[in-house]
Amino acid sequence: MASPFPQRGFARRRRIWQPPLAAALTGIALCGCSFDLGSLMPEREKPQEAPKAAAPAESAVSAGNVTEAQAHTAKAQSLAKSGETAAALDEFNRAVSLDPYNAQALYGRALIYQGKNQHDFAVADFSAASGLNPQKAEPLLGRANSYLALGKVKEAAADLDEASEADPHNAQIWTARGQAYERLGDKAKAAASYTKAVALRPRDEAARSGLARVGG
């Protein structure tokens, strides 16, 4: 995708995936990567608006906005780790408003939406984060989990196929892939996926029980 920014080096720096967010927010929910932030704090009463997944192509984001967005993202991560999901969501919203190409903020906001069972919003943000970081498995796994929750099993399986190629040593991906293919009735692919998950993480009970169900 062509960069909307006038300075290529600046754009490259902004598009780099920074691992601390995944480390801060990763957990197990919906058979995969999501940290169940929604269960740690009551949801806000007011209705949420649909997230803005991308900014108009012609818009430019200043260096100052990028820096400020990164500060809001870091604050959101800290709040999310403390279970303050409403405040974290506010900070992620501010970050995305300042810099719609901030993949960390999009990914973190998607995890919060997912934890609150707002899966359509989560899918939009996971998709945006994946578009900015197509080589990374985390947004694909997150989106697949929301697709599974929405009953879009074929879409989930496609994401998990891609994620398993991007990160073949991630047991969560293989477990989720096994569940997707089990729901699709493809016992062979389900068994192969569960087997990979158990090989990577022998105590993965979801994978072990899934393997038993499909006769692996």
Secondary structure, DSSP 8 states (H G I E B T S, - for coil): ---SSS-HHHHHHHH---THHHHHH---BTTBB---GGGGS---SS----------TT----HHHHHHHHHHHHHHHHHHHTT-HHHHHHHHHHHHHH-TT-HHHHHHHHHHHHHTT-HHHHHHHHHHHHHH-TT-SHHHHHHHHHHHHTT-HHHHHHHHHHHHHH-TT-HHHHHHHHHHHHHHT-HHHHHHHHHHHHHH-TT-HHHHHHHHHHT-
